[in-house]
Every structure is written in structure tokens, then in C-alpha cells.
Amino acid sequence: MAVQLLTQGEGYGIIIGLSILFCLIIVAAVYIQKRYLSEDSDESEMFMVANRSVGTGLTASAVFSSWMWINESVFSAAYTYKWGIALPIWWASGLSFQIALMAVLGIVAKLRVPYAHTSLEIMKIRYGRYVHIVFIVLNLINNIFGCGSMILAGAQLVTGMTGMHVVAACILIPAGVVIYTVMGGLKATFLTDFLHTTVALILLIYFSLAVLTNEHIGGVSGLYEKVKAADVYIPGNYEGSLLTMKSRSSVLFGLVLKFGNLALVLMDTAFWQKSFASDVKATVPAYALVSVVILAVPWCTGTIIGLSARAIESTPIWFDYPNRLTLTQVNSGMVMPYVLRSLLGQGATTGLLVLVFMAITSTISSSVIAVSSIISLDFFRTYINPKASDRKTLSVSHWGVVFHGCFMAGFAIMLEYAGATNNWSTYFRPIIACPGILPIILSLLWSRQTKLAALLSPLLGLASGVTTWLCLSWKWAGVINITTTQQQLPGLYAACVSFFSPALFSVIISLVKPEKFDWREFLRIDLIEDESASSNSSSPSSLSDKEISAKHTSDPTRASNPEPILPSISAEEKGRRPSVSKHSPHIHNSQVPLDEVVHPFDEETLRHVRRWFKIASVYFVVNVLATIVLWPMPLYRDYIFTRTFFDGWVTMAIIWHFAAMFAVIVYPIFDGRHAIAKAVRGMVGEFKR
């Protein structure tokens, strides 16, 4: 039986206590936002997309938090223990290119669908009901398995550390998140994401440096010598070494992870919502910045903690000496808890439990907002009550948050009793989530993808991927069960089929009966507002008076050319537009003929967005070349790290971690200094009165 690292009381105390603390923080934050910053979470636009006004710093922090799942810290250390120093780099590179791709898609969405609330709205207005329903199902499946597996991974980790019953952990972890998300909406998740990121990065750099400088490790050089001396042989690694980049298992796992994480991003409307919520000028800079610094977490933490476990596992300092970690314990993420308990004591292990709570709740908060938006907008407001008021839509969103939180707790418990682990979910998720990726990308980038292609290609891709997975699992193992279906090669081949085949199906089906989509149709997606209050409601803070004026003007020459990314506004045309007050009645694009549909942004904003689109596209190509081709691939050769090379490798990883802290902790505070100062002045003034 495994040794218990903390008591059950400590486990319950930390989870319940932190849940209550975050609820109190959000209650205070929502009050301050509403009273001093005119940001009301009792309005759907604020609840779902934060009035599309979030700046670069806070967007960067929220995006970083969204990608910093428990996998990137705790489980990267566990898999480094299994396969060596190559694993963190393949893990990190998979995170970076996804964020760079999301920068491209996010800025395209700003151009073509400026008032979208969920990615599914895009599918609905372009292809109609049936495609919309298919993508609702695909999004929900992806969200359920992604969020459910994270809750289960966290619950199993908490259970392994404290002895708390896994069912109790599955229920308590999402409970507090549901409460504070109902109160604060998406902006609340941005604020808690910042807190999560701050605490998590500080704890991770402390853990890494404290372990590295511990007398039983002896610094970077000491870690190198102890790992070299460890009696470990890794099958598939060059000479069985932990210190080589030529690691077959690391590469295969990294490829599967790239497909799986890409699916978690593009097929989860939560990641799109963060893009929709960001200010026009913040989208690309924030995503590009995070794509660079996200490398730090698996690279630094995974390398130091994972290799340190190998260095001390066979020594008396090991907490459970002379027992070594079992495969089940490693796959459950117990490597980091054992290292911290062995070298840093019980206090550090308690800190890790705080870190686990932070990482999981950040994931859950984004998930519940996303699913509640699907329930309220893509289901209720589309098929049940299309004329629902803002207040009614918001009420349904609140109930959606509660329902999804309860459902996910039950789903995680089901996975536990079905015998599923985080390792199994890692190989299963890409297969069921990848089929919708390329069809949804083509919906924004290719005007000739037809309705039938968008309907059938993801379904055919899903069927092809699942068939490949099960057939290869049976062929190479002779049986299909939880164990055989989490082998690397069947999972990788199935993920490739699920990802690429829908593009082939889509092109073939689209060419059989060609159609061409008019991009102006996307501008019919509009803001959510009560008709009764429309005359008194103000526009989102991200729109200038010029932009509002452009939106309220209906000039048919404005949208005469649908082929470019967006129609432009001439100087003469701009001069003809009347000045419109921000309190003027809102004219919906859905209420006018297509030739009179206008874009809500003025020419200056459009030029700015187009420029960022070009920058984001070039940066995406550079990112892929740098993080996947030019960096790890040349190192995949018959080479074992020398002491000098290892010293530089780990030192650079630590520097990268400090850069991440500056980018997503210090910079957001600086970027939001004016709003912070305004809120402080308001509170001080009220206190004096």
C-alpha cells in the first residue's frame, strides 16, 4: 500500500478552504467591477465574452492559465521520469504552436465574425441547423472528456497524496468553481486565471530551485552526475539513457499530445471565448507572447523534478525507501509529490496540493463558462426561445454552469470506476475530438466548403479514427480493453486519421457540388441585448464612437466585394457617414438586406486587424519551424548530453520560467494599471465619504 503524504484533514481543508476563498475574492471583484469600472456581469455580453474589452496583459495571463493544465506541471514531471529529458521539449513544443495557431484564428474571427460568442455560432450561420447540432455534440464530447479527465487526474492525485476518497475529491474540486463562475462569468475566470497563474508559477519556480539546490541533489551538475549514475535503462532511448533526445517513446507521446491538445483547443469553445473577449489590439500580441513563454513550465519543472526522482529514488532519502514508484503511481502523477516530500518536507507537499487545486479549477472554470454558453446561446436561444431577453439568456447560462459542474463531477466518478486513467484519456481524446478541427478552420478560411461537406466530413473522420484505433489495438494486443487501447502506436495512428481524413472528405465532397459562401453573412451575428433596454444600453468598451457610427450606417457600397477578408471603407465614404451617439438605438445587421450589412469596425481598426492577421500568419509558420523542426529534431541523434550541455540546458529552462513570470504576472498588472488605479480611487473616495 502506498505511503500517505498528507492527512485527509489537510486535503479537505485545502480544497474547501481555497474554494471559499476564491468565492469571496470573486464576490469582491464583481462588486468593484460593477461599481467602479461599469462592468456588469448581470449582462450576457459581459458574462460570456467580457464585453470584448480585455487587454493584452490579462488576456495573456488567462491564455497561459488555460494551457497550463495539471498535465503541464505535475504530469510532465511524471513522464520525464518515464522517458527522460526529451519528453519536456516535445510536450512544450506542442503547446506553443497551438497558441500561435489560435492567434491566427482569433484575429480572423475578429475580422469576419466580430460579434461571435461561441465558435458554434459560426457553424450555425454558415451551414444551418444540422451542421450546428453535429458540432454542438462534438464540442460537448471534447469538453466533457477533457474536463472530466482533468478532474479525475486531480482527484486521483489528491487521493494518492492525502487518502481522501476519490469520489469526495471529484465532487469538491468543481463545487467552488461553479459558485464563483456563476457569480462572475468569463471576466471572473480571467481574474481567477491571473491568480491561479501567479500562485502556480511562483510555487513551480520555488519547487524547481529548492529541489535543484537541495544538498541531496547538489545543483545542476550534481543532478547530472546522479542521473548518469542511476541504474536505469529506458527502452527506445539511445543507449537506454535518460539524458538523450533520441527517445522513441517521447516522440510518439509528443505527437499524440500535439493532436490531443490541438483538439482540446479548437474544439473547445472556451478557448475561442478568450479570443472573442480580448480587445482587438490585444489578441495577437497576447497569444504570441504566451506561445513563447509557455515552453517554461514543462521544460523547467518537468526536467528538474522528473530527473530528480530518478536521482534519489534508490537512496535512503527517498520517502518510501526502499520501494520504487510503480507504473500506476507514475501514470497517476505521483512523481512530483514524492520528490517534494523526500527533499523539501511536508510543507512543500501541501503547497503542491494548492498548485493542483489551482491548475484544475482554472480548467474547470473555462469549461463551465463554455458549456453554459453552448446551452444558453447555441441551444436555448437558437432552438427553444430565439427571442429570449438578455436577462433570460443569462439565467439559462447560470443554470448551465451549475448543471455542467454537477455533470462533470458525476462523469469523473464514472471514469474512475470504469478504470480510466489520465494516460488512457491522453490517447483517447484526440481520436474523438480531432475530426472537427479542420472543418471548423476551413469554415473561417475557405469560402467553398459546402454544407454537406461540413456535415459529413467530421462524422466520417470520427468513424475512421475510432475504427483505426480499435483495429490496431486488437491486431497488436489480441484483445480490446482499457490497457490495450492506451498503447502509443494505435493512439497515434488513429489520431492522425481522425485529424487529416476530414480535410480529404471535405474537399472531395465540396468539389462534387461546389458552393461559395458570402462572408458578409457572418456579420449578421450581433450583440445580445434587451430590446426594451437597447436605447439606454452602451456599446462594448472596445468600440470607439467611430466604430459605433460605422455600425449604425447602412451604405450598400460598403460591402460590395465579398471576396477579400473584409470589405474596406474609402475616405470619401467614411466622410459621408453621419455622427451617431453611443446611446442611439442599435440597428441589427440581421434586420437589413445583405447588401446593406456593414462591419462594426471603422477603416482604421480594420487596417490594424488586417496587419495583425499578416503578422500572426507569418509568426505561426516561424513558430512551427522553430519549436518542432529546428529545435528538437536536430537533437534526435545518437547523442547523450554532456555535463556542459546539460548545465546550459537547465539554466536556460530556469531563465525561461522567470521570463514567463514577468510576462503573465508582472506585465498584466502594468497593463491594467489604469483600471486598477480607477478602482482604487473609487474605493478610497467612497471610504472618505
PyMOL commands that set and color helices and strands:
alter all, ss='L'
color gray80, all
select helices_A, chain A and resi 8-36+44-52+56-67+70-83+86-112+119-127+129-162+166-213+219-229+238-240+248-266+269-277+283-293+296-312+327-331+335-343+346-384+390-418+422-445+451-477+484-486+488-512+519-524+531-533+545-552+556-559+571-576+589-591+594-596+603-630+633-635+643-671+673-688
alter helices_A, ss='H'
color red, helices_A
deselect
rebuild
show_as cartoon
